[in-house]
């Protein structure tokens, strides 16, 4: 998918690391803070039974006590919830944001999901369509109960998917191209629907460990086998084989990716990080975003992204795909961000605006090691280890977050600090900070910034997303 966050454990949050049920939702960036378990029953809604419970202790050890289950003292004295609600000793604060064309969604610490913005195709997952929302709304399964147990989100063009802690995948929104993976295309799903549990040969999936989306298709990483599966539009080879101009409503295996550890999806191309640290990409390649030295339209199978000189791009720990470009992070002592593909607005961050890179080049204008990075259609943002955020490329709708509405071939500092995780669409950006607050900026044509103001004026600076 388009965004990456480096977890404290060394794994990747939005580059779609393999999720293991043994680790549960408590590991890395999915820390529930006090180890609260998350149920897998999508129809169950917790009743917030901790409200009013008294704790004999206090943050300063003075024994004055506090009322647990409240916004100020959710799981323990001083455990403040930024998004107002405390339920079953869990704050409903955001821990991940994803963005689509004109909608946004957030995964909350209590493993529920909220969405806001355009809802013409059911993108908000609340059982209704047509009514946009400038404030977050809870995603609800058929019957009106809250979707629970989510551990990872992926935002597509007009759809969204959630990976749950039972390794199942649930999607909602547009199904025009079969991107929901439920064996159907055409009408949208106004509430989450489950992806089938069987392969095309009727054998069972071993469970899904990661998901990725950005365009009109979706990809998933199978848990035990480490195979990659994609479904939806294959107009540009997005599903890993030659373009056939067709939509595919059920998962199809991407050939040769039997040892993948992470996946990323762009608008018309996708990539997989393999166990040996190499990167393989497939789909649309006219701008060089596949990184194999060619600008061919679409190969018949995944190709190896290779660096000039060495011929090998290895040692990669995180990947992200945008519209016309791709980036990969090498960590460790020689940490560097490498990018390739289109550079018409300077989105590669390498002082070469206007020059596409058919193979990976060092994005020398960004500071690494990075805490997080994300790619939009023609925008790149990197959060440094100190939480400061720098963005480069397209900025006509305020995507760079610096108060202006012009593009820049040099990274500019966004007016937001302590950035933990980020995602970028073509025209707007959302991020989560250390304070577990969600912020968005850029185009607000359909309320996708989520600040509660229905005005369609662009937000040129980061704006706090309203509490649900």
HELIX and SHEET records of a PDB file:
HELIX    1   1 UNK A   24  UNK A   26  5                                   3    
HELIX    2   2 UNK A   28  UNK A   30  5                                   3    
SHEET    1   A 5 UNK A   3  UNK A   5  0                                        
SHEET    2   A 5 UNK A 370  UNK A 375 -1                                        
SHEET    3   A 5 UNK A 379  UNK A 384 -1                                        
SHEET    4   A 5 UNK A 389  UNK A 393 -1                                        
SHEET    5   A 5 UNK A 408  UNK A 413 -1                                        
SHEET    1   B 2 UNK A  53  UNK A  55  0                                        
SHEET    2   B 2 UNK A  66  UNK A  68 -1                                        
SHEET    1   C 2 UNK A  86  UNK A  87  0                                        
SHEET    2   C 2 UNK A  90  UNK A  91 -1                                        
SHEET    1   D 4 UNK A  94  UNK A  99  0                                        
SHEET    2   D 4 UNK A 103  UNK A 108 -1                                        
SHEET    3   D 4 UNK A 113  UNK A 117 -1                                        
SHEET    4   D 4 UNK A 133  UNK A 138 -1                                        
SHEET    1   E 4 UNK A 150  UNK A 155  0                                        
SHEET    2   E 4 UNK A 159  UNK A 164 -1                                        
SHEET    3   E 4 UNK A 169  UNK A 175 -1                                        
SHEET    4   E 4 UNK A 186  UNK A 194 -1                                        
SHEET    1   F 4 UNK A 208  UNK A 213  0                                        
SHEET    2   F 4 UNK A 217  UNK A 222 -1                                        
SHEET    3   F 4 UNK A 228  UNK A 233 -1                                        
SHEET    4   F 4 UNK A 247  UNK A 253 -1                                        
SHEET    1   G 4 UNK A 260  UNK A 265  0                                        
SHEET    2   G 4 UNK A 269  UNK A 274 -1                                        
SHEET    3   G 4 UNK A 279  UNK A 283 -1                                        
SHEET    4   G 4 UNK A 303  UNK A 304 -1                                        
SHEET    1   H 4 UNK A 316  UNK A 321  0                                        
SHEET    2   H 4 UNK A 325  UNK A 330 -1                                        
SHEET    3   H 4 UNK A 336  UNK A 341 -1                                        
SHEET    4   H 4 UNK A 357  UNK A 362 -1                                        
SHEET    1   I 4 UNK A 419  UNK A 424  0                                        
SHEET    2   I 4 UNK A 428  UNK A 433 -1                                        
SHEET    3   I 4 UNK A 438  UNK A 442 -1                                        
SHEET    4   I 4 UNK A 459  UNK A 464 -1                                        
END                                                                             
